[in-house]
C-alpha cells in the first residue's frame, strides 16, 4: 500500500478566515469553495478545509478500499464509521491507526 498522500484535510472553525490564510499561504485561490468544503490544488496534492471537523486527515488513493481497510485492521487499525460516497464516483473511509490518528482512504468508484 505504498501510495503517496494525495489529500490533506485541515479542520477549520471559521471558513472565511481560513480561506484568507490559505490563499496567502498557498499563493492560489480555491478550485472548490462551498460552505462544507474548500479545496486547493497544489501540484499533485489537494489541500481541503472542512469546517467543524475534529482531525487533520491525510488521504491516500486505493483501487480496493475494502481490501485496504482489511489490511489496516489486521495490523491494529480501526475503521471509523462507514465507507461513504462523497461525490459522484468517489468513496472514502477513515481508519484510526494504533495511536488514534485518523488516516483516510479514497477510491474512484467503478
Protein Blocks (a to p, Z undefined) as FASTA:
>chain_A
ZZcdfbdcdddfblklmmmmmmmmnopacfbdcfkbccddehjbccdddehiabdcdddd
dfblmlmmmmmmmnopacehjaddfbghiacdddddfkopacddddddZZ
